[in-house]
């Protein structure tokens, strides 16, 4: 990643990251309604779709996969995602919907599934690289970390030399205050804490979240403090 530039593409809904370097790649693809904005920002970065070699998906939610199929058609990029979420992205396994670990999630579960599916719909897409813990995308210098708790197959992409990671929704950072993923669409608080502690152990200088601003410097320290606060607040399940 030395010499590469990380370009944040932010919308009110979510973040994507365009990494421009010897091998250009995109992390996450935002919602279908954000397609025009996403393509405009890619063009402003002087990157043509065909120059994007990889699309890395952190997890299966529609605000990260919403433009995946279209961008794959435009770019010919190889798509990578955690194996358990890859089946959902490809449409071979149904998405579980809202979780039941928060009052908001339990309320959303009462909404007819058809309404939620219409709101969160995205075009399914084959995943070329179903990833597991310990896999390495050698061309990109990125190691794969499985981070369950928000979705079953959520992953982070970790660059050890540069002490940074693309962490999806495992930690948000609104108003420069790290926080948990949206619990209404998460399924296990204990696993969320375990995943946060994994990130805390990496000595990250910067973490690139799916929502909010970049966490850092000393990102791992900030995530560790968050995990400690949440552990004290959340009752054992």
C-alpha positions, 0 to 999 in steps of 0.5 A, spaced: 500 500 500 506 504 500 504 510 495 497 508 494 492 513 496 485 512 500 479 516 497 473 516 502 467 516 498 461 518 503 454 519 502 449 520 508 448 512 508 455 509 508 462 510 506 466 507 500 473 507 500 477 507 493 484 505 494 488 508 488 495 505 487 499 500 483 493 495 484 486 499 484 480 497 488 474 499 491 471 497 498 464 496 499 459 500 494 453 503 498 446 503 496 443 503 489 440 510 490 447 512 491 450 510 484 450 516 481 454 519 487 459 513 487 460 513 480 461 521 480 466 520 485 470 515 482 471 519 476 473 525 480 479 521 482 481 520 475 479 512 475 476 509 470 471 503 472 475 498 468 481 500 472 478 497 478 481 490 479 478 488 486 471 490 489 472 488 497 465 487 501 466 487 508 459 484 509 452 483 506 448 489 508 445 493 502 448 499 504 455 496 502 452 491 496 447 496 493 452 497 487 456 491 487 453 487 481 453 494 476 460 495 478 462 488 477 459 489 470 462 495 468 469 494 471 470 486 470 473 486 477 474 480 482 469 480 488 471 478 495 467 477 501 466 473 507 464 466 505 458 466 510 455 473 507 457 471 500 452 466 499 447 471 501 450 476 496 449 471 491 442 470 492 443 463 494 441 464 502 436 469 504 438 475 509 436 474 516 433 481 517 433 485 523 436 482 529 433 481 536 438 484 541 435 491 541 428 494 542 429 497 535 431 490 532 425 487 535 420 492 533 423 492 526 422 484 526 414 486 526 414 489 519 412 485 514 418 482 511 416 484 504 416 491 506 424 491 509 426 487 503 423 492 498 427 497 502 433 493 502 433 490 495 440 490 491 441 486 485 445 479 487 452 478 485 457 472 484 463 472 489 469 470 486 473 470 492 469 467 498 474 469 504 476 465 510 480 467 517 487 468 515 486 468 507 491 474 504 490 478 498 497 478 496 496 483 490 493 488 495 497 486 501 491 485 505 489 480 510 482 477 512 479 477 519 473 474 520 469 479 524 462 476 526 456 479 530 453 484 526 453 479 520 455 472 520 460 473 515 463 480 516 470 481 515 475 486 515 481 487 510 488 489 514 494 492 512 499 490 517 505 494 514 501 500 514 497 499 521 490 500 518 484 496 516 477 497 513 472 494 518 465 495 515 460 496 520 464 493 526 465 500 529 462 506 527 465 513 528 459 519 528 462 525 531 468 522 532 466 518 537 467 510 536 460 506 537 458 499 536 454 497 529 447 498 528 444 493 533 437 493 530 441 489 524 446 485 528 445 478 532 450 477 537 453 482 542 458 477 545 461 476 538 461 484 537 465 485 543 470 479 541 470 482 534 472 489 537 477 486 541 480 483 535 481 490 532 484 492 538 489 487 539 492 489 532 495 496 534 491 499 528 493 507 527 487 508 522 481 504 521 476 505 516 469 504 518 462 503 514 459 509 517 462 516 520 469 518 519 476 515 519 478 512 526 485 515 528 490 516 530 491 510 535 485 507 532 486 500 536 486 504 543 480 507 541 476 501 539 479 498 546 476 503 550 469 502 546 469 495 548 471 496 555 465 501 555 460 496 552 462 490 556 461 494 562 454 496 560 451 490 556 449 485 560 451 478 559 446 474 554 
